[in-house]
Protein backbone atom coordinates (compact mmCIF):
# COMPACT_ATOMS: atom_id res chain seq x y z
CA UNK A 1 0.00 0.00 0.00
CA UNK A 2 1.47 3.38 -1.02
CA UNK A 3 2.73 5.45 1.91
CA UNK A 4 0.88 8.69 2.53
CA UNK A 5 3.29 11.59 2.95
CA UNK A 6 2.67 14.40 5.39
CA UNK A 7 1.76 17.91 4.14
CA UNK A 8 4.54 20.05 2.69
CA UNK A 9 4.90 23.43 4.32
CA UNK A 10 7.70 24.92 2.24
CA UNK A 11 5.42 27.81 1.31
CA UNK A 12 4.75 28.74 4.93
CA UNK A 13 7.94 30.72 5.45
CA UNK A 14 8.36 33.25 8.24
CA UNK A 15 8.69 35.99 5.62
CA UNK A 16 5.49 35.07 3.76
CA UNK A 17 3.45 34.94 6.96
CA UNK A 18 4.99 38.18 8.23
CA UNK A 19 4.37 40.06 4.97
CA UNK A 20 0.69 39.07 5.06
CA UNK A 21 0.52 40.22 8.67
CA UNK A 22 2.09 43.57 7.75
CA UNK A 23 -0.36 44.09 4.88
CA UNK A 24 -3.32 43.25 7.13
CA UNK A 25 -2.13 45.67 9.80
CA UNK A 26 -1.60 48.48 7.32
CA UNK A 27 -4.98 47.94 5.67
CA UNK A 28 -6.62 48.08 9.10
CA UNK A 29 -5.13 51.53 9.71
CA UNK A 30 -1.95 50.73 11.63
CA UNK A 31 0.72 53.41 11.15
CA UNK A 32 4.28 52.56 10.23
CA UNK A 33 5.67 55.62 12.02
CA UNK A 34 4.54 57.79 14.91
CA UNK A 35 6.05 60.87 16.52
CA UNK A 36 6.32 59.00 19.82
CA UNK A 37 8.40 56.16 18.34
CA UNK A 38 10.61 58.50 16.30
CA UNK A 39 11.38 60.65 19.34
CA UNK A 40 11.97 57.57 21.45
CA UNK A 41 14.54 55.92 19.18
CA UNK A 42 16.35 59.23 18.65
CA UNK A 43 16.58 59.68 22.42
CA UNK A 44 17.92 56.15 22.87
CA UNK A 45 20.62 56.61 20.24
CA UNK A 46 21.58 59.96 21.77
CA UNK A 47 22.42 58.01 24.93
CA UNK A 48 23.94 54.98 23.21
CA UNK A 49 27.03 55.01 25.45
CA UNK A 50 24.91 53.97 28.43
CA UNK A 51 22.41 51.76 26.56
CA UNK A 52 23.05 48.01 26.65
CA UNK A 53 20.08 47.45 24.36
CA UNK A 54 17.84 49.53 22.17
CA UNK A 55 14.05 49.05 22.17
CA UNK A 56 12.41 49.11 18.74
CA UNK A 57 8.65 49.14 18.19
CA UNK A 58 7.02 46.90 15.61
CA UNK A 59 3.95 47.97 13.64
CA UNK A 60 1.77 45.53 15.61
CA UNK A 61 2.59 47.39 18.84
CA UNK A 62 5.07 44.83 20.21
CA UNK A 63 8.68 45.65 21.05
CA UNK A 64 11.98 43.96 20.28
CA UNK A 65 15.38 44.65 21.82
CA UNK A 66 18.61 45.06 19.85
CA UNK A 67 21.94 44.68 21.64
CA UNK A 68 24.36 47.60 21.45
CA UNK A 69 27.91 46.53 20.47
CA UNK A 70 29.24 50.01 21.35
CA UNK A 71 27.95 49.96 24.94
CA UNK A 72 30.39 51.99 27.08
CA UNK A 73 33.01 52.06 24.33
CA UNK A 74 35.07 55.20 24.93
CA UNK A 75 36.01 55.99 21.32
CA UNK A 76 33.57 54.11 19.08
CA UNK A 77 34.30 53.88 15.37
CA UNK A 78 30.72 52.72 14.78
CA UNK A 79 27.90 55.28 15.03
CA UNK A 80 24.32 54.04 15.50
CA UNK A 81 21.64 55.41 13.20
CA UNK A 82 18.05 54.65 12.29
CA UNK A 83 17.62 52.44 9.23
CA UNK A 84 14.16 52.55 7.70
CA UNK A 85 12.21 49.61 6.30
CA UNK A 86 9.48 51.18 4.21
CA UNK A 87 6.12 49.66 3.35
CA UNK A 88 7.25 47.70 0.29
CA UNK A 89 10.06 46.08 2.23
CA UNK A 90 7.54 44.85 4.77
CA UNK A 91 5.10 43.36 2.24
CA UNK A 92 7.04 42.63 -0.96
CA UNK A 93 10.84 42.75 -0.59
CA UNK A 94 12.13 40.59 2.25
CA UNK A 95 14.03 42.74 4.80
CA UNK A 96 17.74 42.08 5.09
CA UNK A 97 17.76 41.14 8.75
CA UNK A 98 16.66 38.57 11.33
CA UNK A 99 13.11 37.24 11.38
CA UNK A 100 12.28 39.32 14.46
CA UNK A 101 12.69 42.54 12.45
CA UNK A 102 10.24 41.66 9.67
CA UNK A 103 7.49 43.78 11.25
CA UNK A 104 9.78 46.73 12.05
CA UNK A 105 9.43 49.90 9.98
CA UNK A 106 12.80 50.97 11.40
CA UNK A 107 15.76 49.23 13.01
CA UNK A 108 19.10 50.28 14.43
CA UNK A 109 22.16 50.02 12.21
CA UNK A 110 25.75 51.22 12.58
CA UNK A 111 27.95 53.30 10.25
CA UNK A 112 31.72 52.91 10.31
CA UNK A 113 33.31 56.33 10.82
CA UNK A 114 36.97 55.54 10.10
CA UNK A 115 37.09 56.41 6.39
CA UNK A 116 34.74 59.37 6.79
CA UNK A 117 36.76 60.84 9.66
CA UNK A 118 39.96 60.41 7.66
CA UNK A 119 38.77 62.93 5.07
CA UNK A 120 39.86 66.54 5.52
CA UNK A 121 37.62 69.60 5.49
CA UNK A 122 37.46 72.24 2.79
CA UNK A 123 39.31 75.47 3.54
CA UNK A 124 37.36 78.27 5.28
CA UNK A 125 33.86 76.77 5.00
CA UNK A 126 32.12 79.77 6.60
CA UNK A 127 33.71 82.16 4.12
CA UNK A 128 32.79 79.89 1.22
CA UNK A 129 29.21 79.63 2.49
CA UNK A 130 28.94 83.44 2.71
CA UNK A 131 30.31 83.84 -0.82
CA UNK A 132 27.81 81.35 -2.24
CA UNK A 133 25.05 83.01 -0.22
CA UNK A 134 25.79 86.34 -1.90
CA UNK A 135 25.91 84.75 -5.36
CA UNK A 136 22.63 82.91 -4.69
CA UNK A 137 20.73 85.96 -3.46
CA UNK A 138 21.82 87.99 -6.51
CA UNK A 139 21.05 85.24 -9.01
CA UNK A 140 18.12 85.02 -11.41
CA UNK A 141 17.52 81.51 -10.12
CA UNK A 142 16.92 82.79 -6.60
CA UNK A 143 14.46 85.41 -7.88
CA UNK A 144 12.53 82.82 -9.92
CA UNK A 145 12.59 80.38 -7.02
CA UNK A 146 11.27 82.99 -4.57
CA UNK A 147 8.49 83.99 -6.94
CA UNK A 148 7.50 80.34 -7.42
CA UNK A 149 7.37 79.65 -3.67
CA UNK A 150 5.33 82.80 -3.02
CA UNK A 151 2.95 81.86 -5.81
CA UNK A 152 2.52 78.31 -4.45
CA UNK A 153 1.93 79.44 -0.89
CA UNK A 154 -0.17 82.53 -1.45
CA UNK A 155 -0.45 85.44 0.95
CA UNK A 156 -2.69 83.71 3.50
CA UNK A 157 -0.82 80.39 3.56
CA UNK A 158 2.56 82.06 4.13
CA UNK A 159 1.33 83.37 7.47
CA UNK A 160 0.45 79.85 8.66
CA UNK A 161 3.98 78.47 8.23
CA UNK A 162 5.62 78.06 11.64
CA UNK A 163 8.83 76.22 10.66
CA UNK A 164 10.88 74.94 7.75
CA UNK A 165 12.21 71.38 8.02
CA UNK A 166 15.23 70.19 6.03
CA UNK A 167 16.10 66.52 5.62
CA UNK A 168 19.22 65.10 3.99
CA UNK A 169 20.48 68.33 2.40
CA UNK A 170 24.04 67.08 2.75
CA UNK A 171 27.29 68.04 4.41
CA UNK A 172 29.21 70.84 2.68
CA UNK A 173 32.42 70.92 4.72
CA UNK A 174 33.97 67.50 4.15
CA UNK A 175 36.46 67.21 1.29
CA UNK A 176 35.77 64.85 -1.60
CA UNK A 177 36.54 61.13 -1.19
CA UNK A 178 39.78 59.80 -2.62
CA UNK A 179 38.05 57.75 -5.33
CA UNK A 180 36.45 60.90 -6.76
CA UNK A 181 39.74 62.78 -6.79
CA UNK A 182 41.43 59.90 -8.61
CA UNK A 183 38.90 60.17 -11.43
CA UNK A 184 40.27 63.63 -12.26
CA UNK A 185 43.72 64.50 -13.57
CA UNK A 186 43.71 67.69 -11.53
CA UNK A 187 42.06 68.49 -8.20
CA UNK A 188 42.43 71.69 -6.18
CA UNK A 189 40.49 73.78 -3.69
CA UNK A 190 38.26 75.15 -6.44
CA UNK A 191 37.20 71.60 -7.25
CA UNK A 192 36.55 70.95 -3.55
CA UNK A 193 34.15 73.90 -3.41
CA UNK A 194 32.47 72.86 -6.64
CA UNK A 195 31.92 69.38 -5.20
CA UNK A 196 29.94 70.70 -2.21
CA UNK A 197 28.21 73.61 -3.90
CA UNK A 198 25.00 71.67 -4.49
CA UNK A 199 24.61 71.01 -0.76
CA UNK A 200 25.28 74.66 0.02
CA UNK A 201 22.68 75.85 -2.48
CA UNK A 202 20.07 73.51 -0.97
CA UNK A 203 20.61 75.09 2.45
CA UNK A 204 20.49 78.58 0.92
CA UNK A 205 17.16 77.68 -0.70
CA UNK A 206 15.88 76.74 2.76
CA UNK A 207 17.03 80.10 4.14
CA UNK A 208 15.20 81.86 1.31
CA UNK A 209 11.98 79.98 2.05
CA UNK A 210 12.23 80.77 5.76
CA UNK A 211 12.64 84.47 4.96
CA UNK A 212 9.63 84.43 2.63
CA UNK A 213 7.43 82.88 5.32
CA UNK A 214 8.04 85.61 7.90
CA UNK A 215 8.00 89.26 6.94
CA UNK A 216 9.68 90.56 10.09
CA UNK A 217 11.77 87.59 11.19
CA UNK A 218 12.92 84.30 9.69
CA UNK A 219 10.79 81.22 10.33
CA UNK A 220 12.53 78.57 12.48
CA UNK A 221 14.81 76.34 10.39
CA UNK A 222 15.42 72.75 11.49
CA UNK A 223 17.96 70.55 9.71
CA UNK A 224 18.51 66.79 9.98
CA UNK A 225 21.33 64.90 8.30
CA UNK A 226 23.40 62.27 10.14
CA UNK A 227 26.25 63.04 7.70
CA UNK A 228 26.81 66.58 8.98
CA UNK A 229 30.31 67.28 10.29
CA UNK A 230 30.65 69.29 13.48
CA UNK A 231 31.93 72.22 11.41
CA UNK A 232 28.87 72.10 9.14
CA UNK A 233 26.64 72.10 12.22
CA UNK A 234 28.49 75.15 13.55
CA UNK A 235 28.11 77.01 10.25
CA UNK A 236 24.41 76.21 10.01
CA UNK A 237 23.78 77.14 13.64
CA UNK A 238 25.36 80.55 13.05
CA UNK A 239 23.11 80.98 10.02
CA UNK A 240 19.96 80.32 12.05
CA UNK A 241 19.46 76.58 11.64
CA UNK A 242 18.71 74.27 14.55
CA UNK A 243 20.32 70.84 14.14
CA UNK A 244 17.96 67.98 15.02
CA UNK A 245 17.84 64.21 14.62
CA UNK A 246 21.57 63.53 14.45
CA UNK A 247 20.76 59.80 14.28
CA UNK A 248 18.16 60.20 11.54
CA UNK A 249 14.78 60.13 13.32
CA UNK A 250 14.07 63.02 15.69
CA UNK A 251 13.58 65.65 13.00
CA UNK A 252 10.73 63.72 11.40
CA UNK A 253 8.77 64.03 14.64
CA UNK A 254 8.64 67.81 13.98
CA UNK A 255 6.53 67.44 10.83
CA UNK A 256 3.08 69.00 11.21
CA UNK A 257 0.42 70.94 9.30
CA UNK A 258 2.22 74.27 9.79
CA UNK A 259 5.57 73.21 8.36
CA UNK A 260 7.35 73.20 5.02
CA UNK A 261 9.43 70.12 4.25
CA UNK A 262 12.53 70.26 2.04
CA UNK A 263 13.87 66.82 1.25
CA UNK A 264 15.17 66.29 -2.29
CA UNK A 265 17.52 63.34 -1.77
CA UNK A 266 16.95 61.86 1.71
CA UNK A 267 17.67 58.15 2.12
CA UNK A 268 14.65 57.74 4.41
CA UNK A 269 11.16 57.09 2.90
CA UNK A 270 10.20 60.67 3.66
CA UNK A 271 6.90 60.72 1.74
CA UNK A 272 5.63 57.59 3.47
CA UNK A 273 6.64 59.06 6.84
CA UNK A 274 4.80 62.29 6.05
CA UNK A 275 1.63 60.37 5.15
CA UNK A 276 1.56 58.83 8.62
CA UNK A 277 2.34 62.04 10.51
CA UNK A 278 0.78 65.13 8.93
CA UNK A 279 -0.02 67.17 5.84
CA UNK A 280 2.63 69.92 5.57
CA UNK A 281 1.90 73.22 3.86
CA UNK A 282 4.45 72.47 1.15
CA UNK A 283 6.81 69.59 0.28
CA UNK A 284 9.88 70.14 -1.89
CA UNK A 285 11.19 66.77 -2.96
CA UNK A 286 11.84 64.50 -5.92
CA UNK A 287 9.17 63.20 -8.29
CA UNK A 288 6.29 60.85 -7.64
CA UNK A 289 8.04 57.56 -8.42
CA UNK A 290 9.63 57.15 -4.99
CA UNK A 291 6.46 55.80 -3.40
CA UNK A 292 7.19 52.38 -4.88
CA UNK A 293 10.59 51.52 -6.34
CA UNK A 294 9.74 47.82 -6.56
CA UNK A 295 7.58 47.95 -9.71
ABEGO torsion letter per residue (X at the ends): XBBBBBBBAAABBAAAAAAAAAAAAAAAGBBABBAAAAAAAAAAAAAAAABABBBBBBAAGBBBBBBBAABGBABBABBBBBBBBBAAAAAABBBBBBAAAAABABBBBBBBAAAAAABBBBBGAAAAAAAAAAAAAABAAAAAAAAAAAAAAEAAAAAABABBBBBGAEBAABBBBAAAAAABABBBAAAAAAAAAAAAAAAAAAAAAAAAABAABBBBBBBBBAABBAAAAAAAAAAGBBBBGAAGAAAAAABBAABBBBBAABABBAAAAAAAABBBABBBBBBAAAABAAX
